[in-house]
Amino acid sequence: MTPAARVQAAIELLDAIIPAARGKGAPADRIIADYFRARRYAGSKDRRAVRDLVYAAIRLCGPVPESGRAAMLAVATQDDSIAAQFDGSPHGPAPRAEGEAAAMTGLAPKWLAAALRASGLGGREIAALLERAPLDIRVNALKADRAEIDLPEPGEPLAAPQGLRFPSGTQVEQWEAFRDGLIEVQDLGSQLIVEALPVAAGDTIVDLCAGGGGKTLALAARLGNAASIVAADTDKRRLGNLAPRAERAGAAIDHIVLLDPGREMQALGPFAGKADHVLVDAPCSGSGTWRRSPEGRWRLDPAELARLNALQDHVLDLAAQLVRPGGSVSFVTCSLLDAEGPDRIAAFLSRHPDWRAEALPLPLGSQRGAGWRLDPFHDATDGFFVAGLRSP
């Protein structure tokens, strides 16, 4: 592909990503993968270059652009080498017309930028949410140890006891250690949260929003398979990935429970009032993971945030039904919006006045409301909010 053809390919991809983001459709990485699956003539260098162009445009455009061409024109205003590709050459973009507008740039849509600032984030903290993230792994303590594992590349030891960091784009999924379950890809912040949970060997633990099981597997490894772990979720596809991942990791998961939204206690009834700990890794906006999925800013609107807040309240109330007297709940969101963190804990405590918040011992981060916040700018992690709750 010529440089101009790469720019045109990025425009075509953005023209698919923008409406998908508006309509809560497929994520950008899946759209990009499908695009190149149908264009096998594109070499690895072409695919990488086009992908970099697409994400450069997404990171640059806070408000949702009108079109892929407008988004790439915004990139061109900051990069003369891209502007030069708008020359009308074969397979490339047409020249820029007189008065043709580029997309607006910025950190996020205005309402969302205001919400982030109201949540205590300044311009540097918000900008850090859009930088490229490194790749963190967790050495699986069920099979290996960070001090002794032999990997193709040396990683930077992290604050988590089994954490290592590699440059963005490191192909760890191709390593033998990954195939054999010796390592898992997991952000440092997520690893630290699992290490801080108030759990012990012999506990019954419910991971209420387990998804694909990242924290579920980390819990099993931390406790040496000496706890009874229940992994539950409403997403059949994601939950279906957990059993093969657990087998590869050598992790013992006692129960994998598919939930029917709105009727969760029908499946969770056997565990009601019996859990020592419930982990609520709640569905959220993902604002803390924009370094990896920057188009998430385009997917969020006030109505979607309100829907997520109601869902977060719902799963917290479910957790309260599962915990034994004196047991605990941990609430986690990969978000830096107060609406998905401190506000949810305050709302829970108003609904359950006999419960109390309690601190969790994280080595990084800072207090936010009744919980704790990690963020890329200060802590070099994804953005997280985590809070501990104790049942009466």
Order of alpha helices (4+ residues) and beta strands (2+ residues): alpha-alpha-alpha-alpha-alpha-alpha-alpha-beta-beta-beta-alpha-beta-alpha-beta-alpha-beta-alpha-alpha-beta-alpha-beta-alpha-alpha-beta-alpha-beta-beta-beta-alpha-beta
